[in-house]
Amino acid sequence: MTKLGRHLLSIDDLDRASIERILDRAESFDEVSGREIKKVPVLRGRTIVNLFYESSTRTSSSFELAAKRLSADVVSVRSQGSSVDKGESLKDTVQTLSAYDPAAIVIRSPHAGAAGLVAGWTPAAVINAGDGKHEHPTQALLDVFTLRRRLGSLDDACIWIVGDVLHSRVARSNILAFTRMGATVTVCGPPTLIPRDIEALGCEATTTLDCLEEADVVYVLRLQQERMRDSFVPSLREYAARYQITSARLRPGQLLMHPGPVNRGVELSGEAIDSAQALIGAQVRAGVAVRMAVLYELLVGVPILAAAA
């Protein structure tokens, strides 16, 4: 198989050694980001397509910056204002874009499995930037990068993921990534927002914050009201009373994370967001270097997929 045919669709595509290689590569690219001239020429003459069918600020902008800092040409396509508005199917859009001979297509879609479908329709490498409630592997990689920098290692770390686990692709990717790196993971939220089969991913589940103090890291998820067609919580006020992470609920030394965007006053209090314990800004900063590393490993470096080893 050629490097161009390799994809990153799921954290399950990566073993621990592959994750560590990506993170080590990201460290070197983070140094580049600190230079006056932030570009390296490794993807000069190659094209990266960002195809986003959902709204995004952090993921889309960091993928665009990552590609440009690797000296690639970038084509960014949003569903709004494109031929998608005229009824063009995902397959036809991908095949149209593939005519431009892109090296990689970065795809975000509201539909689980969309990235896998795209991988079957194009010779380009495909990177899953979030597909429905399924996965968001590069978010998990940047979160592991952020924690490894702070903790040195995730081995034996206790991580709690709190909030809307049911609708969260970040939760699924992070459970896989954190446990693969040696951490223990507990998910916590209202019973209506905890998938019944979530423990099959290798985590524990609870519906109360009673033992939150045992966590080294508290990873808070956004309440995704746009994906809720039923009443999963009685009210935002009641949800906040029971599950909002505040400074008072955090013990000294606990680290606080959130993938963004944050609903201030719902899943996180303002003072917790702005506290010294929060790594939210560090997560955002990690996005460019980690996504540079993913693009590099897929298109230039040694294969990142464990299955190809």
VOBA-1610 file (N, C-alpha, C; in pm, whole numbers, padded with zeros to 5 digits, always signed):
BEGIN
Met+00084-00120+00000Met+00000+00000+00000Met+00087+00125+00000Thr+00047+00227-00071Thr+00122+00352-00073Thr+00083+00438+00044Lys+00170+00531+00079Lys+00141+00622+00189Lys+00015+00703+00161Leu-00006+00736+00033Leu-00119+00821-00002Leu-00252+00750+00023Gly-00250+00618+00028Gly-00372+00544+00051Gly-00408+00525+00197Arg-00327+00578+00287Arg-00349+00561+00430Arg-00442+00670+00482His-00523+00634+00581His-00621+00727+00636His-00613+00729+00789Leu-00665+00835+00848Leu-00685+00840+00993Leu-00834+00860+01017Leu-00904+00752+01043Leu-01049+00756+01060Leu-01090+00738+01205Ser-01003+00673+01284Ser-01038+00638+01422Ser-00911+00624+01504Ile-00920+00649+01633Ile-00808+00621+01722Ile-00775+00472+01719Asp-00872+00388+01688Asp-00846+00245+01677Asp-00747+00212+01565Asp-00721+00308+01475Asp-00621+00289+01371Asp-00478+00296+01426Leu-00463+00338+01551Leu-00331+00368+01606Leu-00303+00284+01730Asp-00182+00229+01739Asp-00139+00168+01865Asp-00062+00275+01945Arg-00016+00237+02063Arg+00050+00336+02149Arg+00176+00392+02085Ala+00255+00305+02022Ala+00379+00352+01958Ala+00348+00453+01847Ser+00241+00431+01772Ser+00203+00524+01666Ser+00161+00658+01722Ile+00084+00654+01832Ile+00044+00780+01896Ile+00166+00855+01945Glu+00258+00784+02009Glu+00377+00851+02062Glu+00462+00910+01950Arg+00469+00843+01836Arg+00545+00897+01723Arg+00482+01025+01671Ile+00349+01029+01662Ile+00280+01151+01620Ile+00307+01264+01719Leu+00300+01233+01848Leu+00321+01336+01949Leu+00465+01388+01947Asp+00561+01298+01926Asp+00700+01342+01917Asp+00719+01432+01794Arg+00654+01396+01685Arg+00662+01479+01565Arg+00597+01616+01592Ala+00486+01615+01665Ala+00418+01740+01698Ala+00506+01831+01782Glu+00586+01772+01870Glu+00678+01853+01951Glu+00774+01929+01861Ser+00824+01863+01758Ser+00919+01931+01669Ser+00849+02039+01588Phe+00723+02015+01548Phe+00650+02117+01474Phe+00609+02232+01564Asp+00589+02206+01692Asp+00556+02314+01784Asp+00673+02412+01795Glu+00794+02360+01785Glu+00911+02448+01785Glu+00911+02538+01661Val+00870+02482+01548Val+00860+02561+01424Val+00760+02675+01443Ser+00650+02647+01513Ser+00547+02748+01534Ser+00597+02865+01617Gly+00706+02845+01689Gly+00763+02954+01769Gly+00863+03039+01694Arg+00894+03002+01571Arg+00990+03079+01493Arg+00924+03200+01427Glu+01008+03292+01382Glu+00956+03409+01311Glu+00895+03365+01178Ile+00963+03275+01105Ile+00908+03216+00983Ile+00859+03077+01020Lys+00729+03058+01014Lys+00667+02939+01072Lys+00648+02825+00972Lys+00697+02840+00850Lys+00672+02740+00747Lys+00791+02645+00729Val+00756+02521+00693Val+00855+02423+00647Val+00806+02372+00511Pro+00897+02332+00422Pro+00856+02307+00282Pro+00814+02163+00251Val+00780+02084+00351Val+00765+01940+00329Val+00647+01903+00239Leu+00542+01987+00233Leu+00427+01956+00146Leu+00412+02056+00033Arg+00521+02121-00003Arg+00516+02217-00112Arg+00471+02149-00241Gly+00375+02212-00311Gly+00325+02157-00436Gly+00212+02057-00418Arg+00172+02029-00295Arg+00064+01934-00271Arg-00058+02010-00219Thr-00175+01951-00237Thr-00300+02018-00205Thr-00374+01942-00094Ile-00422+02018+00003Ile-00505+01963+00111Ile-00644+02025+00098Val-00747+01941+00096Val-00885+01987+00090Val-00948+01972+00228Asn-01003+02080+00280Asn-01082+02077+00404Asn-01229+02083+00366Leu-01301+01974+00391Leu-01441+01962+00353Leu-01525+01954+00480Phe-01590+02065+00516Phe-01661+02073+00643Phe-01811+02090+00621Tyr-01886+01989+00663Tyr-02031+01990+00653Tyr-02096+02032+00785Glu-02014+02066+00885Glu-02063+02118+01012Glu-01983+02241+01048Ser-02043+02327+01129Ser-01974+02446+01175Ser-01851+02408+01257Ser-01745+02485+01242Ser-01622+02458+01316Ser-01537+02583+01317Thr-01477+02610+01430Thr-01379+02718+01440Thr-01241+02660+01464Arg-01224+02588+01575Arg-01093+02538+01614Arg-01038+02435+01516Thr-01119+02335+01483Thr-01069+02227+01399Thr-01039+02275+01258Ser-01131+02349+01198Ser-01109+02392+01060Ser-00992+02489+01050Ser-00983+02585+01142Ser-00875+02683+01134Ser-00740+02619+01161Ser-00734+02524+01255Ser-00605+02463+01285Ser-00560+02369+01173Phe-00652+02298+01108Phe-00614+02216+00994Phe-00563+02305+00879Glu-00629+02419+00858Glu-00586+02509+00752Glu-00447+02566+00781Leu-00427+02609+00905Leu-00295+02659+00944Leu-00189+02550+00934Ala-00225+02429+00978Ala-00130+02319+00974Ala-00083+02292+00831Ala-00177+02286+00738Ala-00142+02260+00598Ala-00056+02372+00541Lys-00093+02497+00571Lys-00018+02611+00518Lys+00123+02617+00577Arg+00138+02580+00705Arg+00272+02582+00765Arg+00360+02470+00711Leu+00297+02369+00652Leu+00374+02265+00582Leu+00393+02300+00435Ser+00351+02421+00396Ser+00367+02477+00261Ser+00276+02413+00157Ala+00167+02350+00202Ala+00070+02294+00108Ala-00023+02402+00057Asp-00085+02376-00059Asp-00196+02458-00105Asp-00322+02406-00037Val-00412+02496+00002Val-00529+02458+00079Val-00656+02502+00008Val-00751+02410-00005Val-00884+02441-00056Val-00983+02410+00056Ser-01054+02511+00104Ser-01151+02492+00212Ser-01291+02503+00155Val-01372+02399+00178Val-01508+02393+00126Val-01604+02377+00243Arg-01701+02466+00251Arg-01809+02455+00350Arg-01936+02418+00276Ser-02024+02344+00341Ser-02148+02304+00274Ser-02232+02426+00238Gln-02234+02526+00330Gln-02312+02647+00302Gln-02241+02729+00195Gly-02314+02763+00089Gly-02256+02843-00018Gly-02186+02763-00124Ser-02186+02627-00110Ser-02124+02543-00211Ser-02232+02469-00288Ser-02189+02378-00377Ser-02285+02301-00455Ser-02368+02208-00368Val-02325+02186-00243Val-02405+02105-00151Val-02540+02170-00130Asp-02542+02304-00126Asp-02668+02377-00112Asp-02763+02349-00229Lys-02704+02308-00341Lys-02786+02281-00460Lys-02826+02133-00469Gly-02792+02057-00367Gly-02832+01917-00363Gly-02726+01818-00404Glu-02603+01863-00425Glu-02497+01771-00464Glu-02468+01674-00350Ser-02453+01547-00383Ser-02428+01445-00281Ser-02284+01452-00233Leu-02260+01391-00116Leu-02124+01385-00063Leu-02032+01313-00161Lys-02079+01202-00219Lys-01996+01126-00311Lys-01958+01210-00433Asp-02056+01281-00489Asp-02026+01363-00607Asp-01931+01477-00572Thr-01950+01536-00454Thr-01860+01643-00411Thr-01717+01591-00397Val-01701+01476-00334Val-01568+01417-00314Val-01504+01383-00448Gln-01581+01327-00538Gln-01524+01292-00668Gln-01487+01416-00749Thr-01565+01523-00734Thr-01530+01650-00799Thr-01399+01704-00744Leu-01386+01706-00612Leu-01265+01757-00549Leu-01144+01668-00578Ser-01169+01537-00592Ser-01059+01445-00622Ser-00999+01470-00759Ala-01075+01533-00848Ala-01023+01566-00981Ala-00909+01666-00973Tyr-00898+01739-00859Tyr-00789+01834-00840Tyr-00664+01767-00785Asp-00667+01635-00769Asp-00554+01555-00722Asp-00504+01601-00584Pro-00592+01606-00486Pro-00546+01644-00352Pro-00464+01532-00289Ala-00368+01569-00206Ala-00293+01469-00129Ala-00377+01415-00015Ala-00462+01502+00042Ala-00545+01461+00156Ala-00675+01538+00156Ile-00779+01472+00207Ile-00908+01536+00230Ile-00939+01525+00379Val-00962+01639+00440Val-01003+01645+00580Val-01154+01664+00581Ile-01227+01570+00642Ile-01372+01572+00633Ile-01436+01579+00770Arg-01530+01674+00786Arg-01618+01678+00904Arg-01762+01667+00855Ser-01837+01576+00919Ser-01974+01551+00876Ser-02062+01523+00997Pro-02191+01558+00990Pro-02282+01524+01099Pro-02319+01376+01100His-02273+01299+01002His-02314+01159+00989His-02201+01065+01027Ala-02226+00976+01123Ala-02127+00876+01162Ala-02093+00788+01044Gly-01963+00763+01027Gly-01918+00679+00917Gly-01888+00751+00788Ala-01914+00882+00783Ala-01894+00957+00658Ala-01748+00953+00614Ala-01655+00966+00708Ala-01513+00966+00670Ala-01473+00833+00607Gly-01527+00724+00661Gly-01499+00594+00602Gly-01551+00582+00460Leu-01669+00637+00434Leu-01723+00636+00298Leu-01634+00717+00204Val-01592+00835+00249Val-01507+00920+00166Val-01377+00847+00129Ala-01322+00771+00224Ala-01199+00698+00199Ala-01214+00598+00084Gly-01336+00552+00061Gly-01360+00460-00049Gly-01387+00526-00182Trp-01399+00658-00183Trp-01434+00730-00305Trp-01319+00813-00362Thr-01205+00815-00297Thr-01096+00901-00341Thr-00962+00832-00322Pro-00865+00861-00409Pro-00729+00809-00388Pro-00651+00890-00284Ala-00707+01003-00239Ala-00639+01086-00141Ala-00642+01023-00002Ala-00548+01062+00082Ala-00555+01025+00223Ala-00675+01098+00284Val-00743+01034+00378Val-00861+01093+00440Val-00839+01102+00590Ile-00868+01220+00644Ile-00857+01243+00788Ile-00994+01277+00842Asn-01037+01204+00942Asn-01166+01227+01004Asn-01156+01343+01103Ala-01222+01453+01071Ala-01224+01571+01159Ala-01353+01576+01241Gly-01417+01460+01256Gly-01541+01451+01332Gly-01654+01400+01244Asp-01709+01282+01281Asp-01820+01228+01202Asp-01935+01190+01296Gly-02034+01278+01301Gly-02151+01255+01384Gly-02113+01232+01529Lys-02171+01126+01589Lys-02140+01090+01727Lys-02031+00984+01735His-01962+00962+01623His-01869+00849+01615His-01733+00882+01677Glu-01649+00959+01605Glu-01514+00985+01655Glu-01461+01120+01609His-01354+01163+01677His-01282+01286+01643His-01135+01260+01681Pro-01065+01179+01602Pro-00933+01132+01646Pro-00827+01239+01666Thr-00826+01345+01584Thr-00721+01445+01604Thr-00744+01528+01730Gln-00869+01542+01775Gln-00895+01607+01903Gln-00835+01523+02016Ala-00854+01392+02009Ala-00797+01305+02111Ala-00645+01315+02112Leu-00583+01321+01994Leu-00438+01330+01987Leu-00387+01460+02048Leu-00454+01571+02020Leu-00408+01697+02078Leu-00432+01701+02229Asp-00535+01631+02275Asp-00559+01624+02420Asp-00451+01541+02489Val-00412+01429+02426Val-00303+01349+02483Val-00172+01429+02479Phe-00149+01501+02371Phe-00030+01587+02360Phe-00026+01688+02475Thr-00139+01753+02499Thr-00148+01853+02605Thr-00120+01792+02742Leu-00180+01676+02769Leu-00161+01611+02899Leu-00020+01556+02914Arg+00035+01500+02808Arg+00172+01447+02818Arg+00270+01557+02851Arg+00248+01675+02795Arg+00336+01789+02827Arg+00325+01827+02975Arg+00205+01817+03031Arg+00183+01859+03169Arg+00221+01750+03269Leu+00188+01624+03236Leu+00208+01515+03331Leu+00335+01434+03304Gly+00389+01446+03184Gly+00503+01364+03147Gly+00460+01232+03087Ser+00361+01169+03147Ser+00307+01042+03098Ser+00164+01029+03146Leu+00082+00957+03071Leu-00056+00930+03113Leu-00067+00799+03189Asp+00042+00724+03203Asp+00038+00598+03274Asp-00014+00618+03416Asp-00118+00543+03450Asp-00180+00543+03584Asp-00254+00673+03617Ala-00267+00764+03522Ala-00346+00885+03546Ala-00494+00847+03553Cys-00567+00915+03640Cys-00712+00893+03654Cys-00783+01011+03587Ile-00859+00983+03481Ile-00924+01088+03403Ile-01075+01067+03408Trp-01146+01171+03447Trp-01293+01169+03444Trp-01340+01252+03326Ile-01432+01197+03247Ile-01496+01268+03138Ile-01640+01294+03180Val-01677+01422+03194Val-01804+01460+03257Val-01893+01535+03157Gly-02019+01491+03147Gly-02114+01568+03068Gly-02192+01483+02970Asp-02211+01537+02850Asp-02295+01476+02748Asp-02215+01372+02670Val-02196+01256+02731Val-02118+01151+02668Val-02192+01091+02549Leu-02323+01084+02557Leu-02404+01019+02454Leu-02382+01079+02317His-02375+01210+02308His-02366+01278+02179His-02223+01316+02141Ser-02125+01272+02219Ser-01989+01322+02204Ser-01897+01227+02129Arg-01853+01268+02010Arg-01750+01193+01939Arg-01615+01210+02008Val-01595+01325+02075Val-01471+01347+02149Val-01457+01245+02261Ala-01566+01217+02332Ala-01560+01121+02442Ala-01512+00985+02392Arg-01567+00939+02281Arg-01530+00806+02231Arg-01383+00801+02191Ser-01337+00900+02116Ser-01196+00901+02076Ser-01104+00914+02198Asn-01144+00997+02294Asn-01057+01018+02410Asn-01051+00897+02501Ile-01162+00827+02518Ile-01158+00704+02598Ile-01057+00607+02537Leu-01063+00590+02406Leu-00970+00500+02338Leu-00825+00548+02352Ala-00803+00677+02332Ala-00666+00730+02336Ala-00610+00731+02478Phe-00688+00777+02574Phe-00639+00785+02712Phe-00605+00646+02767Thr-00694+00548+02744Thr-00667+00414+02795Thr-00549+00350+02722Arg-00536+00377+02594Arg-00423+00323+02518Arg-00291+00378+02570Met-00294+00497+02626Met-00173+00559+02680Met-00153+00529+02828Gly-00235+00439+02885Gly-00212+00392+03021Gly-00297+00453+03129Ala-00391+00541+03093Ala-00476+00604+03194Ala-00599+00518+03223Thr-00661+00543+03338Thr-00792+00486+03367Thr-00895+00596+03346Val-01011+00560+03288Val-01110+00660+03251Val-01245+00625+03313Thr-01308+00728+03371Thr-01445+00718+03421Thr-01528+00823+03350Val-01644+00783+03296Val-01736+00880+03238Val-01848+00906+03337Cys-01894+01032+03339Cys-01995+01072+03436Cys-02095+01167+03371Gly-02222+01147+03400Gly-02325+01235+03349Gly-02462+01183+03388Pro-02568+01252+03348Pro-02703+01201+03374Pro-02722+01065+03307Pro-02801+00977+03366Pro-02822+00845+03305Pro-02868+00853+03160Thr-02945+00956+03126Thr-02995+00970+02989Thr-02884+01007+02890Leu-02769+01053+02941Leu-02659+01096+02854Leu-02537+01005+02864Ile-02555+00886+02921Ile-02449+00785+02926Ile-02491+00666+02839Pro-02422+00639+02728Pro-02459+00524+02644Pro-02451+00394+02723Arg-02544+00305+02699Arg-02550+00181+02776Arg-02428+00092+02753Asp-02367+00102+02636Asp-02254+00014+02605Asp-02119+00083+02619Ile-02114+00197+02683Ile-01991+00277+02685Ile-01876+00205+02754Glu-01906+00122+02854Glu-01798+00055+02928Glu-01724-00047+02841Ala-01784-00086+02729Ala-01716-00176+02636Ala-01591-00112+02575Leu-01582+00020+02581Leu-01465+00091+02530Leu-01348+00087+02627Gly-01371+00036+02748Gly-01262+00024+02844Gly-01266+00123+02958Cys-01382+00184+02982Cys-01395+00283+03089Cys-01497+00235+03191Glu-01509+00311+03300Glu-01615+00292+03397Glu-01716+00404+03380Ala-01835+00386+03437Ala-01940+00487+03424Ala-02006+00511+03558Thr-02041+00638+03582Thr-02113+00675+03703Thr-02206+00791+03671Thr-02306+00810+03755Thr-02403+00918+03731Thr-02395+01028+03837Thr-02294+01023+03923Thr-02278+01129+04023Thr-02133+01177+04027Leu-02115+01298+04080Leu-01981+01354+04097Leu-01922+01323+04234Asp-01982+01229+04307Asp-01943+01204+04446Asp-01794+01172+04461Cys-01735+01102+04365Cys-01594+01061+04376Cys-01504+01140+04281Leu-01549+01257+04241Leu-01471+01336+04145Leu-01331+01369+04196Glu-01316+01378+04327Glu-01186+01417+04383Glu-01076+01317+04350Glu-01112+01193+04313Glu-01009+01094+04280Glu-00944+01121+04145Ala-01004+01207+04064Ala-00952+01232+03929Ala-00828+01321+03933Asp-00732+01289+03848Asp-00619+01379+03823Asp-00656+01483+03719Val-00743+01442+03625Val-00786+01529+03515Val-00937+01522+03506Val-01001+01638+03498Val-01146+01645+03477Val-01168+01702+03338Tyr-01219+01617+03249Tyr-01241+01656+03110Tyr-01391+01678+03091Val-01431+01802+03069Val-01573+01838+03065Val-01620+01848+02921Leu-01739+01793+02895Leu-01797+01795+02761Leu-01911+01896+02752Arg-01927+01950+02634Arg-02036+02043+02608Arg-02170+01970+02601Leu-02272+02032+02655Leu-02408+01980+02640Leu-02453+02012+02497Gln-02464+01911+02413Gln-02487+01932+02269Gln-02637+01938+02240Gln-02697+02051+02271Gln-02841+02065+02254Gln-02885+02056+02109Glu-02794+02089+02015Glu-02831+02083+01873Glu-02851+01940+01825Arg-02799+01841+01899Arg-02817+01701+01861Arg-02931+01634+01940Met-02996+01709+02027Met-03098+01651+02115Met-03237+01674+02059Arg-03303+01567+02020Arg-03439+01578+01970Arg-03541+01547+02080Asp-03495+01489+02189Asp-03581+01460+02304Asp-03532+01539+02423Ser-03605+01530+02533Ser-03566+01599+02656Ser-03474+01508+02737Phe-03343+01528+02722Phe-03246+01444+02792Phe-03218+01493+02933Val-03242+01623+02958Val-03226+01678+03093Val-03349+01764+03123Pro-03394+01767+03250Pro-03515+01844+03283Pro-03502+01992+03248Ser-03385+02050+03277Ser-03361+02191+03247Ser-03211+02216+03256Leu-03165+02324+03191Leu-03024+02360+03200Leu-02987+02395+03344Arg-03080+02457+03416Arg-03052+02494+03555Arg-03028+02370+03640Glu-03112+02268+03622Glu-03095+02146+03701Glu-02968+02072+03661Tyr-02940+02070+03531Tyr-02816+02007+03485Tyr-02695+02076+03549Ala-02695+02208+03545Ala-02582+02283+03601Ala-02568+02258+03750Ala-02680+02250+03821Ala-02676+02228+03966Ala-02610+02095+03999Arg-02631+01994+03917Arg-02582+01860+03948Arg-02447+01829+03884Tyr-02419+01887+03766Tyr-02301+01842+03692Tyr-02205+01954+03650Gln-02243+02080+03671Gln-02150+02185+03634Gln-02022+02175+03717Ile-01908+02186+03650Ile-01780+02184+03719Ile-01743+02329+03755Thr-01734+02351+03883Thr-01698+02483+03936Thr-01565+02472+04009Ser-01508+02586+04042Ser-01383+02586+04120Ser-01402+02515+04253Ala-01522+02528+04310Ala-01549+02464+04439Ala-01550+02312+04427Arg-01585+02260+04310Arg-01588+02114+04291Arg-01452+02057+04254Leu-01358+02142+04218Leu-01223+02096+04183Leu-01133+02101+04306Arg-01061+01993+04331Arg-00963+01998+04440Arg-00833+02058+04385Pro-00748+02110+04473Pro-00620+02164+04429Pro-00539+02057+04354Gly-00478+02096+04244Gly-00395+02004+04167Gly-00466+01934+04054Gln-00599+01932+04055Gln-00671+01871+03944Gln-00658+01957+03819Leu-00645+01894+03704Leu-00638+01965+03578Leu-00774+01963+03511Leu-00807+02071+03443Leu-00939+02087+03381Leu-00923+02102+03231Met-01003+02024+03154Met-00996+02031+03009Met-01137+02040+02950His-01144+02091+02828His-01272+02103+02755His-01237+02117+02608Pro-01307+02046+02517Pro-01272+02053+02375Pro-01319+02180+02306Gly-01409+02258+02370Gly-01463+02378+02308Gly-01564+02345+02199Pro-01652+02436+02170Pro-01675+02562+02242Pro-01743+02537+02376Val-01717+02627+02472Val-01769+02611+02608Val-01900+02686+02623Asn-01997+02621+02687Asn-02118+02690+02730Asn-02094+02741+02872Arg-02048+02865+02883Arg-02022+02921+03017Arg-02149+02920+03099Gly-02136+02876+03223Gly-02250+02875+03312Gly-02338+02753+03298Val-02303+02662+03206Val-02379+02537+03192Val-02291+02423+03241Glu-02200+02374+03155Glu-02115+02264+03200Glu-01992+02310+03277Leu-01955+02437+03261Leu-01841+02494+03332Leu-01876+02633+03383Ser-01829+02662+03504Ser-01847+02798+03556Ser-01738+02888+03500Gly-01765+03017+03497Gly-01668+03112+03445Gly-01537+03111+03519Glu-01542+03100+03653Glu-01417+03106+03729Glu-01334+02979+03708Ala-01399+02866+03681Ala-01324+02744+03652Ala-01254+02754+03517Ile-01324+02808+03417Ile-01265+02826+03284Ile-01140+02912+03291Asp-01146+03017+03372Asp-01037+03114+03379Asp-00933+03081+03485Ser-00947+02967+03551Ser-00856+02931+03659Ser-00723+02879+03605Ala-00623+02876+03693Ala-00491+02825+03656Ala-00494+02674+03631Gln-00598+02607+03677Gln-00608+02462+03657Gln-00653+02426+03516Ala-00710+02522+03443Ala-00765+02494+03311Ala-00656+02487+03205Leu-00663+02384+03121Leu-00569+02366+03010Leu-00634+02394+02876Ile-00748+02462+02877Ile-00827+02481+02756Ile-00749+02558+02650Gly-00679+02663+02690Gly-00596+02738+02595Gly-00483+02654+02539Ala-00423+02571+02624Ala-00314+02484+02579Ala-00365+02382+02478Gln-00489+02335+02496Gln-00547+02242+02399Gln-00560+02308+02262Val-00609+02431+02259Val-00625+02501+02132Val-00490+02521+02065Arg-00390+02562+02144Arg-00257+02586+02087Arg-00195+02457+02032Ala-00228+02344+02094Ala-00171+02216+02049Ala-00227+02172+01915Gly-00343+02224+01877Gly-00412+02176+01758Gly-00331+02186+01631Val-00262+02298+01610Val-00188+02317+01485Val-00071+02220+01475Ala+00009+02210+01580Ala+00127+02122+01576Ala+00087+01976+01560Val-00018+01934+01630Val-00061+01794+01621Val-00115+01764+01482Arg-00191+01855+01426Arg-00245+01830+01292Arg-00138+01841+01184Met-00036+01924+01207Met+00081+01921+01119Met+00146+01783+01123Ala+00158+01727+01242Ala+00221+01597+01258Ala+00141+01487+01189Val+00008+01493+01200Val-00076+01392+01135Val-00061+01401+00983Leu-00067+01522+00927Leu-00051+01538+00784Leu+00087+01488+00738Tyr+00188+01522+00815Tyr+00324+01480+00779Tyr+00336+01328+00781Glu+00288+01265+00888Glu+00304+01120+00900Glu+00225+01045+00794Leu+00108+01097+00757Leu+00029+01033+00652Leu+00094+01047+00515Leu+00149+01163+00486Leu+00189+01196+00349Leu+00338+01189+00323Val+00419+01198+00430Val+00563+01205+00411Val+00637+01101+00494Gly+00602+01092+00622Gly+00679+01011+00715Gly+00647+00865+00708Val+00697+00792+00806Val+00667+00649+00816Val+00519+00634+00842Pro+00459+00519+00806Pro+00317+00500+00825Pro+00276+00518+00970Ile+00162+00583+00993Ile+00117+00601+01131Ile+00018+00492+01172Leu-00026+00412+01080Leu-00127+00313+01115Leu-00061+00185+01164Ala-00104+00140+01281Ala-00050+00019+01339Ala-00072-00100+01247Ala-00184-00101+01176Ala-00217-00213+01089Ala-00119-00225+00974Ala-00051-00117+00942Ala+00042-00119+00829Ala+00183-00155+00872Ala+00204-00168+01004Ala+00339-00193+01055Ala+00385-00334+01018
//
